[in-house]
Structures are given as structure tokens and as C-alpha cells.
């Protein structure tokens, strides 16, 4: 398998890991800093085993990392650039300044935020 194919496989794994609303919500909450599993459980509103399973998927994809402090395990983002990427995908492309600039849209009536 060549290098490009390997990179694409890793990217596909990352997108697959992000492909569940609960995991995206966890990433969203972790943008604010490290949280323990019990805090994520409360924020997500799922049982502990479901939250742990989602965190395992995110950890295997190297999206989050964990650190044990006492009896708690804290999770934080391992990919800080992911926050900017997800922020960019939050709104429609024609309203995002980064996308409008990269697409070279110059329509004076175009609504641009950010």
C-alpha cells in the first residue's frame, strides 16, 4: 500500500469515528478543555458504558487522549486542529468566510460571516 493510500485510509478512519452525533458532541465539549468520563456522561446524557464505548472509538482514531488523575480518567482533544475544521463545517459553505475566500466568490450580495 503506497503512502497516499495509507493517509487516505487513516483519514477515512478519522471520519468514521466522527460519524456519530454523540461522538461529535463529545468533541464539541472537549474543545473547552479536558473532561472526566463522568462529566461527559452528564453532558451527553448516556449511560457510562455507552460514553466509554464512544470514547474508545475516538481514542483508537487518535482524536482524543486520556490521562488518569486519581480515580478519574480525563479526556482531551489530541487533534487541536479538529476544532477549527468542525467550526468550518458548522454552517453552510457560502456563509463561511474561509470557504468564500477559498472559492473566490466575489458576489457583492453574498452573506459572509466570521
ZIKA-V217845 format. One record per residue. N is the residue number from 0. RES is the residue in one letter. PSI is psi in radians with two decimals (none if undefined). BURIAL is # if it has 24 or more other C-alpha atoms within 12 Angstrom, else .. Layout:
BEGIN
n=<N	N>
res=<RES	RES>
psi=<PSI	PSI>
burial=<BURIAL	BURIAL>
END
This chain:
BEGIN
n=<0	1	2	3	4	5	6	7	8	9	10	11	12	13	14	15	16	17	18	19	20	21	22	23	24	25	26	27	28	29	30	31	32	33	34	35	36	37	38	39	40	41	42	43	44	45	46	47	48	49	50	51	52	53	54	55	56	57	58	59	60	61	62	63	64	65	66	67	68	69	70	71	72	73	74	75	76	77	78	79	80	81	82	83	84	85	86	87	88	89	90	91	92	93	94	95	96	97	98	99	100	101	102	103	104	105	106	107	108	109	110	111	112	113>
res=<X	X	X	X	X	X	X	X	X	X	X	X	X	X	X	X	X	X	X	X	X	X	X	X	X	X	X	X	X	X	X	X	X	X	X	X	X	X	X	X	X	X	X	X	X	X	X	X	X	X	X	X	X	X	X	X	X	X	X	X	X	X	X	X	X	X	X	X	X	X	X	X	X	X	X	X	X	X	X	X	X	X	X	X	X	X	X	X	X	X	X	X	X	X	X	X	X	X	X	X	X	X	X	X	X	X	X	X	X	X	X	X	X	X>
psi=<2.23	2.96	-0.74	-0.78	-0.71	-0.75	-0.73	-0.69	-0.74	-0.70	-0.74	-0.68	-0.72	-0.84	-0.63	-0.73	-0.55	-0.03	0.38	2.32	-0.67	-0.68	-0.66	-0.68	-0.71	-0.79	-0.73	-0.83	-0.59	-0.23	-0.47	-0.08	3.10	2.49	2.56	2.86	-0.70	-0.60	-0.75	-0.68	-0.78	-0.74	-0.67	-0.58	0.47	2.91	2.84	-0.72	-0.63	-0.77	-0.77	-0.69	-0.76	-0.73	-0.61	-0.72	-0.79	-0.66	-0.74	-0.53	0.04	0.55	-0.63	2.81	2.77	2.76	2.21	2.23	1.85	-2.19	-0.04	2.63	2.20	2.40	2.51	2.87	2.30	-0.27	1.51	-0.48	-0.28	-0.59	-0.82	-0.71	-0.83	-0.63	-0.67	-0.50	0.02	-0.52	3.03	2.54	-0.61	-0.05	-0.21	2.22	-0.74	-0.68	-0.68	-0.77	-0.73	-0.47	-0.11	0.49	2.22	0.21	2.10	-0.36	-0.06	2.28	2.18	2.27	2.81	none>
burial=<.	.	.	.	.	.	.	.	.	.	.	.	.	#	.	.	#	#	.	.	.	#	#	#	#	#	#	#	#	#	#	.	.	#	#	#	#	#	#	#	#	.	.	#	.	.	.	.	.	.	#	#	.	#	#	.	#	#	#	.	#	#	#	#	#	#	.	.	.	.	.	.	.	#	#	#	#	.	.	.	.	#	#	.	.	.	.	.	.	.	.	.	.	#	.	.	.	.	#	.	.	.	.	.	.	.	.	.	.	.	.	.	.	.>
END
